[in-house]
């Protein structure tokens, strides 16, 4: 049997399958960790303008996180703030039932960053709006 010309639709299908297969391998592991997390109670969302301080604008929301920490509950807070150029950065604060603090930062809309997610956390937070831990 002789091989005939490769049909264009077969090439298109092969390219699509190969492109789709690699998508999971190229994803951001921190974003994937955030997306697959067990959700906790929400303490709301805070949208900060240029120069606004979290501890002044988010008093009620930070109090919610502190209560959750004190009670051994899980809770989450979303804070959005602009870069100097005005691009949005989103921080997701999570107090875990084990008494830890996790902060996921989504910089994907910041044109001047690496465009990735970041993660930091600690087991004994001193203050929730700044990830500061006892040494």
Secondary structure as GFF3:
##gff-version 3
##sequence-region A 1 135
A	DSSP	alpha_helix	8	26	.	.	.	ID=ss1
A	DSSP	alpha_helix	29	35	.	.	.	ID=ss2
A	DSSP	beta_strand	41	47	.	.	.	ID=ss3
A	DSSP	alpha_helix	54	57	.	.	.	ID=ss4
A	DSSP	alpha_helix	59	71	.	.	.	ID=ss5
A	DSSP	beta_strand	75	82	.	.	.	ID=ss6
A	DSSP	beta_strand	88	95	.	.	.	ID=ss7
A	DSSP	beta_strand	101	106	.	.	.	ID=ss8
A	DSSP	beta_strand	117	122	.	.	.	ID=ss9
A	DSSP	beta_strand	125	127	.	.	.	ID=ss10
A	DSSP	beta_strand	132	133	.	.	.	ID=ss11
###
